[in-house]
Amino acid sequence: MKKGQVIKLILVIILLLSLPAYVYSLRVPDPELAKKENPHWNGKSCLICHEEEPKKDQKATFKFGADFVKLCNSCHDTSLSRVEEHLVDVKINTDNARFKMPPADFPLPDGKISCITCHDLRLQEQNNLKVKENNPMFLRRYPSEIMQTFEWADSEIDERYRQSRYAMCLNCHVQGSVMAWSPHKNQIKPNGEINEELCLFCHYEVPDRNIIDRKDWKIRGSLQFQCKNCHMGKTRFHPIRVTHYGNVPPPKIDSQIKSTERVIGLLIPLDKDEQGVERLTCSSCHNAHQKGVLKNETTIKGSDEPNRLRLPGYNICLGCHGEAVGVPQGGRPF
C-alpha cells in the first residue's frame, strides 16, 4: 500500500471512530453546561446573567460587561440551548433598500444589532404564564397588530404565530424582503457582473477583488462573527469531533500554515481578535466566494469546490497538520 493510501486510511479510521461520540454530543449537553438552568420565565435565575442580584431602583449589572451578544451566546452557542440564527453585532445597512432603521424602543448597543434589539428581557423576568403563552420568545412589540385584530381558530394557531413573527420582522425589514437567502449564491449576475448587494451582506463596502491583505477586506465585524451569525451551532466539534473555530494555532501549526501558503500559493486566512491575536475561523478552510468573484490566485482556491474547501479532501487537514501525519514542513504534499 502506498504512503498516500495509508494516510487516507488512517484519517478515515479516525473519522469513523469519532462519529459515535459526535452523534452522542448532539443529543447530550456538555456536563458543565448541563448544570445550568434555563433562566427565562422562572423569575429566580438572576445570577445566570447578572453579576449580582438586581435590586429595585438600582441599575442592574450584567456579565460579559453587558455585551448581550456574548452573554446570550454563552448558552445559545452551545449544545445546551437552541440555536438562534440572525445577524448580530453589525450596523444596519440603511443604504440597502431592503432595510430600515427600527423604532426607537428597539435598542442598538453601540449602533449595532444585538439580541436585545428584538428580545425584551424584562418580559421574561417573572413566571408569567399568560405573557409566556402569547409571546414565548419575549419579542418587542408583540403580539403584533395581526394577532390583535383577527379572530383565530385553534386550528390556525400556527399560521397566527407565523404571520405575527413576520410582522415583527417588518420593524427593520422592508415588506417583501423578509426571506431566507444565502449570500454565497448568485454572487455573479447572468451578465457576468458582480452582485454587489450580496457583497454588502458581509462587507461594509465592496472591496478590491485583487487584494489579499485582510485589513483591506472591509469586513462588517470580525471574520469569526460573520460566519457564526448564520452558521451558529456548527462551530463546535468541527471537523472530526474537534473544535478548531477560534483556536490560536500553536507554533508548529502556524509554521506549517505559512509553509503551505508559500509552497502552494494559497491563502489560509486567520482572524485577529481585539488583542491582535490570530485565530482560526471558518474561512481558514472554506472559501465563501463563488468562482470568478475573486481575482488573486492565492484567494480563489476552493471557489465552487465541494464544501468550498480551499484544498480538496483530506488535503485541507494537511495544510495545517502536514508534519503530524508524516509530511515534512516545507514539503509539497499535494
matplotlib code that plots the C-alpha trace (Angstrom):
import matplotlib.pyplot as plt

x = [0.0, 1.4, 2.2, -0.7, -3.2, -2.0, -2.6, -6.1, -6.9, -5.7, -7.9, -10.9, -10.5, -10.2, -13.3, -15.3, -14.1, -15.1, -18.6, -20.4, -19.1, -20.1, -23.7, -24.0, -22.8, -25.7, -28.1, -26.5, -25.2, -21.7, -21.6, -20.7, -23.4, -26.0, -25.6, -27.1, -30.8, -33.0, -33.1, -36.1, -39.6, -38.8, -38.1, -35.4, -32.3, -31.0, -27.3, -27.0, -27.0, -26.4, -23.2, -25.2, -28.9, -30.7, -32.2, -35.2, -34.3, -30.7, -29.2, -28.6, -25.1, -24.7, -22.0, -19.6, -19.6, -23.2, -22.2, -25.5, -24.3, -21.6, -24.0, -26.7, -24.2, -22.8, -25.8, -27.2, -23.9, -23.7, -25.4, -27.4, -29.8, -31.5, -29.6, -30.8, -29.7, -29.8, -27.1, -25.9, -23.0, -23.3, -24.8, -28.0, -27.1, -29.7, -28.1, -29.7, -33.4, -34.2, -33.6, -34.8, -34.0, -36.1, -38.3, -36.7, -37.6, -35.5, -32.1, -28.9, -25.9, -23.1, -25.3, -25.3, -27.9, -27.9, -30.0, -31.8, -32.7, -35.6, -35.9, -37.2, -35.6, -38.0, -40.9, -39.4, -38.2, -41.2, -43.1, -46.0, -47.7, -50.1, -47.3, -45.2, -48.1, -48.7, -45.0, -42.7, -39.7, -40.3, -40.2, -40.7, -44.0, -45.5, -48.3, -48.4, -51.4, -52.1, -52.8, -54.8, -57.1, -58.0, -60.1, -58.2, -59.5, -57.3, -56.6, -55.0, -52.7, -49.5, -50.4, -51.2, -47.8, -46.0, -47.7, -47.2, -43.5, -43.3, -44.9, -42.2, -39.5, -41.1, -39.8, -36.4, -37.0, -39.0, -42.1, -41.5, -37.8, -38.0, -36.9, -34.2, -31.4, -27.8, -25.1, -23.0, -25.2, -25.8, -22.7, -22.3, -25.1, -26.1, -24.3, -21.1, -21.2, -20.7, -23.8, -22.6, -25.7, -24.6, -21.1, -22.6, -24.0, -20.5, -18.6, -19.5, -18.1, -17.3, -13.6, -11.0, -11.3, -7.5, -6.4, -5.1, -4.4, -7.1, -7.1, -8.4, -11.3, -13.7, -15.5, -18.6, -17.4, -14.9, -14.4, -15.4, -18.6, -19.6, -19.9, -21.2, -24.1, -25.8, -24.0, -24.3, -24.2, -21.8, -18.6, -18.2, -16.7, -15.9, -14.3, -14.0, -15.2, -12.5, -13.3, -11.0, -13.0, -11.4, -8.3, -4.9, -2.6, 0.4, 3.9, 4.3, 0.8, 1.4, 4.7, 3.1, 0.3, 2.9, 4.8, 1.6, 0.8, 4.4, 4.8, 1.3, 0.5, -2.6, -4.1, -5.2, -6.8, -6.7, -8.9, -7.5, -9.2, -9.4, -6.0, -4.5, -4.1, -4.6, -7.2, -8.6, -12.0, -14.4, -12.8, -9.4, -10.7, -13.7, -13.9, -17.1, -16.9, -18.1, -15.7, -15.0, -15.6, -12.0, -9.1, -5.9, -4.6, -3.9, -7.6, -9.6, -8.8, -11.9, -14.4, -17.3, -15.4, -17.2, -17.9, -15.9, -12.8, -9.6, -7.8, -9.6, -10.5, -8.1, -5.5, -7.3, -6.1, -2.5, -2.4, -2.0, -1.1, 1.2, 4.1, 1.8, 0.8, 4.3, 4.6, 7.7, 7.3, 8.1, 7.2, 4.6, 2.1, -0.5]
y = [0.0, 3.4, 6.0, 8.3, 5.5, 4.7, 8.3, 8.3, 5.1, 6.5, 9.6, 7.5, 5.3, 8.4, 9.8, 6.6, 6.2, 9.8, 9.6, 7.9, 10.4, 13.3, 12.0, 11.5, 15.1, 16.3, 14.7, 15.3, 18.8, 19.1, 18.1, 21.6, 23.2, 20.7, 22.2, 25.4, 26.0, 28.0, 31.5, 32.6, 32.8, 31.4, 34.7, 33.2, 32.5, 36.1, 35.3, 33.3, 36.6, 39.2, 39.9, 40.3, 40.0, 43.0, 45.5, 47.7, 51.3, 50.3, 49.7, 46.0, 44.8, 42.1, 39.5, 39.9, 43.6, 43.9, 42.6, 40.9, 39.0, 37.3, 36.9, 35.2, 33.1, 31.7, 29.4, 29.8, 28.9, 25.6, 22.2, 23.4, 25.6, 26.1, 28.0, 31.4, 32.4, 36.1, 38.7, 40.5, 42.8, 44.7, 48.1, 48.1, 48.9, 51.6, 52.2, 48.9, 49.4, 46.1, 47.5, 50.4, 51.7, 50.1, 52.0, 54.0, 51.3, 48.7, 49.3, 49.2, 49.0, 50.9, 51.4, 47.6, 44.9, 42.8, 40.1, 42.7, 44.7, 42.3, 40.5, 42.4, 40.8, 42.5, 40.4, 37.1, 38.2, 36.6, 33.4, 34.9, 32.1, 34.4, 36.5, 33.4, 31.7, 34.8, 35.8, 32.8, 34.5, 37.7, 39.8, 43.5, 45.0, 41.5, 40.3, 42.3, 44.0, 40.9, 38.9, 41.7, 42.5, 39.0, 36.2, 32.9, 29.4, 27.0, 25.1, 28.3, 29.0, 28.0, 30.4, 33.1, 32.7, 32.7, 35.8, 37.6, 36.9, 38.1, 41.4, 41.6, 41.4, 44.4, 46.7, 46.5, 44.8, 46.3, 44.3, 41.6, 41.4, 39.0, 35.6, 33.0, 33.6, 32.9, 35.5, 32.6, 32.0, 34.2, 36.3, 36.8, 38.1, 36.4, 39.3, 38.5, 41.5, 41.1, 41.2, 43.9, 43.8, 40.3, 41.6, 44.1, 41.3, 40.5, 43.6, 47.2, 48.3, 46.4, 45.6, 45.3, 41.8, 41.6, 42.2, 39.5, 41.7, 41.1, 44.7, 45.7, 43.3, 45.7, 43.1, 44.0, 43.0, 40.1, 37.2, 34.8, 36.6, 36.9, 33.1, 32.5, 34.8, 32.4, 29.1, 29.3, 25.8, 24.5, 25.8, 23.3, 19.8, 20.6, 19.0, 15.3, 16.0, 18.6, 22.3, 24.4, 27.6, 30.4, 28.4, 30.1, 27.9, 26.7, 27.5, 24.2, 24.5, 28.2, 27.4, 24.7, 27.1, 29.6, 26.8, 25.7, 29.2, 29.8, 26.5, 26.1, 29.8, 29.5, 31.9, 30.4, 33.4, 33.8, 36.2, 38.8, 39.3, 42.6, 42.0, 41.3, 37.5, 35.5, 32.7, 30.0, 30.8, 29.2, 31.0, 29.5, 26.3, 27.4, 29.9, 31.9, 33.2, 31.7, 31.1, 34.4, 36.8, 37.0, 37.5, 36.9, 33.4, 32.8, 33.6, 31.8, 28.2, 26.5, 28.6, 26.3, 23.2, 20.6, 22.3, 25.3, 23.8, 25.6, 22.3, 19.1, 16.3, 15.4, 17.8, 20.5, 18.8, 18.5, 22.3, 22.7, 19.2, 18.1, 17.3, 15.5, 12.9, 12.4, 15.3, 17.4, 21.1, 22.9, 19.8, 19.7, 17.0, 18.0]
z = [0.0, -1.0, 1.6, 0.4, 0.7, 4.3, 5.3, 3.8, 5.6, 8.9, 8.5, 7.6, 10.7, 12.9, 11.4, 11.9, 15.5, 16.3, 14.7, 17.6, 20.1, 17.8, 17.3, 21.1, 21.7, 19.6, 22.0, 25.4, 26.6, 27.9, 31.6, 32.8, 30.6, 31.9, 35.4, 34.1, 34.2, 31.8, 33.2, 31.2, 32.7, 36.1, 37.9, 40.1, 38.0, 38.0, 38.7, 35.4, 33.6, 36.3, 38.3, 41.4, 42.5, 40.9, 43.4, 42.9, 41.9, 41.1, 37.7, 37.0, 36.3, 33.6, 33.0, 30.0, 30.6, 29.4, 26.0, 25.3, 22.2, 24.3, 27.2, 25.2, 23.2, 26.5, 26.3, 22.8, 21.0, 23.0, 23.0, 26.0, 24.0, 20.7, 18.0, 17.0, 13.5, 12.9, 12.1, 15.2, 16.2, 12.9, 12.0, 9.9, 6.3, 5.6, 2.2, 1.1, 0.2, 1.9, 5.4, 7.5, 11.0, 13.7, 16.1, 18.9, 21.5, 19.7, 21.3, 19.2, 21.6, 20.0, 17.0, 16.2, 16.1, 19.3, 20.8, 22.9, 19.8, 19.2, 22.6, 25.6, 28.7, 31.1, 29.7, 30.9, 34.3, 36.1, 35.8, 33.9, 32.0, 30.2, 28.7, 28.1, 26.1, 23.9, 23.5, 24.2, 22.6, 24.6, 21.4, 21.4, 20.2, 20.3, 20.0, 16.8, 15.3, 13.3, 16.4, 18.0, 15.1, 13.8, 15.4, 15.0, 15.4, 17.4, 14.2, 12.8, 15.7, 13.7, 10.9, 13.5, 15.1, 11.7, 10.5, 13.8, 13.8, 10.2, 11.3, 13.9, 11.2, 9.4, 12.1, 10.3, 7.0, 4.1, 3.4, 0.7, 1.5, 4.5, 3.4, 4.0, 1.4, 1.1, 0.3, -1.1, -4.1, -7.2, -6.5, -10.2, -12.3, -15.6, -17.5, -15.6, -13.3, -9.5, -7.4, -5.1, -3.0, -1.8, -1.1, 1.4, 3.5, 4.9, 3.8, 4.8, 1.4, -1.8, -1.6, -4.3, -5.8, -6.2, -2.6, -0.2, 2.9, 5.4, 6.7, 3.3, 3.1, 4.8, 6.8, 8.8, 12.2, 12.6, 10.3, 13.0, 13.7, 10.1, 9.6, 13.1, 12.6, 10.2, 10.9, 14.7, 16.3, 13.6, 15.1, 17.9, 17.4, 13.8, 11.9, 13.1, 16.6, 17.3, 17.7, 15.5, 15.4, 17.5, 18.3, 18.3, 16.1, 18.2, 16.8, 14.8, 13.2, 12.5, 10.8, 8.7, 7.6, 6.4, 4.7, 2.9, 1.8, 0.5, -1.3, -2.8, -3.4, -1.2, 1.4, 4.7, 6.4, 10.1, 12.1, 14.5, 17.8, 19.7, 21.2, 17.8, 18.3, 15.2, 15.4, 13.2, 11.7, 9.2, 6.2, 7.1, 5.5, 3.5, 0.6, 0.9, -2.7, -6.0, -8.8, -10.7, -7.8, -6.6, -8.9, -6.9, -7.5, -3.7, -2.8, -5.5, -4.4, -3.1, -5.0, -6.0, -4.8, -2.6, 0.8, -0.5, 0.9, 0.0, -0.5, -1.7, 0.7, 3.4, 2.0, 3.9, 7.0, 5.7, 5.1, 8.8, 10.1, 7.3, 9.7, 12.2, 9.5, 8.1, 5.6, 6.4, 6.8, 3.5, 1.5, -1.2, 0.0, -2.6]

ax = plt.figure().add_subplot(projection="3d")
ax.plot(x, y, z, "-o")
ax.set_aspect("equal")
plt.show()
